[in-house]
Amino acid sequence: MAIPQNDPIVVAPTPTPTPFDDEDRVDHGMLARNIERLMTTPLAGFVLGTINGEENALSEDEKAAIVGTVARVAGSERLIIAGVDNPSPADTVRQATRYANMGADLVRVRIPRDRGPGDLISYFTEVLARSPVPVVVIHQTPTREPAAEPEIIGAICQMNNVYGYVTDHDIRFESWVRPVVPDDRKFWTCNGSLLLPGMLIGANGAMMWLGNIAPDLAVEIVRLGHEGEFTSARDKQAVASRLDGVIIRYGVAGVKAALEIQSFEGMRPRSPAISVPYEARVIIEMELREFGLLG
């Protein structure tokens, strides 16, 4: 599809985390049906190959096939973003090219960890010059330490072929990043609990797993925040934060449990990961019901 420029934009990381059949194989029929269901929501697009989509449990071939299925079903009407997390610039470009050939409009490239400032600039200089599609730079690390200083992130985001930037969870740090990211680049907050705080520091969109479970709620919070209607959005943000806290404590299994309760297909975590305990599932269902997220 034509890459959107009008703000705000809200996308969900993996359109319902990857569905698996009884033999732990990616089920593309289930995936297509799940995407068709999400096509009725106000989400602007889908991000494929993410932690919430169990990227570490998927091979590259599986991730490429997922991009192909999503692009076939939704590509003409939704933004398709393929995730790459690779410290090698040459291999990042190779994967980006493969995903673009499968139908990705953009690639989301994670800032490599444990690299010096010069290495990061060199990495993105090569990746951005050679990527066949624009890049969304994402700053998320498994530790509390940032992957780069704000000025380095800003310098990367000023380079040609950058579509936008996705924050990490430290809103204080990201408030330092926001002024150095150009206004003509997207600046997306990354979590359901951070939708309104992200808009307060100047975000113009969002990419978070809650978009799969409560897309109308997430889009409305971002819209209100973008329009400066923060008081109107506060109660809605409280709901988003409550859902985030109850579900994400169980990781991907919690997200999948919520989606399964909502009747999405194939929502069993891939082995060796396990489903949430029965008691947790009951609590998640109670929360979804309380906030009107069950049919």
Steps between C-alpha positions, in 0.01 A plus 500: 500500500599864482701575815283729717623838614199642682523478880415338729583145388443195721635158405504168685811280533399180325134471415406270782819328613595213273237223482627141523321176422500187718841400363658839580507614137405851391140475382457744212128437470450606860732796447303618198170476685639683802626779273167524321338554838748776590434663164167614644682708765655849465858364513714653226725197462678199638859440613626147433796326660483642853545369853122495538486289186751257651776605261761308699300180446469550123746428222572763237311291243197493729516876554527564126200275435302690767581829325378349175170384649429832670591696186271280291205553734551858613780658299283715275314649796743492794862594561720188515817533711751215531729481802876446482727460803850435369836660590639436150419782258549275197267233638248762610487626141464143372205436730345838421520421130342159553213644704446781249473240225236323711294818521633708792456875458752581775754316712533555874869483595602471863796707616777245561604462862855532634625710209697825524363825353720477194400140439131591519538786255691274260241223542206723413688684226541168317154364580313817402695544178426145386157418641245474217224644724495772768607406852331537837773519765403335829673558832418211732752311707478205741672709770433839654800648323426692178652372179632846412508859621213726389727697266608182320139386462414845368787489250379159375142623466618797290646267237333442166261204471385517865121499525484525876605393847345279769586576862614277781306488829700766689284806444752727670775395261270525200404855599867580435488323165187670369655847438779354287275291273391709199136609494450339159583154640249286689553473875298209641457400862533129572261380770137512608589656836704767321251615238399824666841565664656448160266751340585747777868495401415545132427157350283500189407132496546167671607141451395267784358150559188642668395607152417138426274462804344846530563677167213748528611602849865541397419702191262727694759575769760586238251715307398694809861545607601617155220758512607616846188365670691347789228541761251317276750219451594442864227248584566310181871490579417358844323209328792443263747502788287255699483258207871537438586423862274197527594339170868572437617361833467162324689614192399376156296222664285766668442681172408174332265404783314830463473455125381141535231618743399745228470199262808561289636176357820307576595688814709232668861604571759308304680229694686508735305807618187415697155651526399714796362320808124455521469753781675765292276429203193553720634837616581609143151402386343697786696810398407467134135458591501795740632732231265377226761315295309175462230447239 
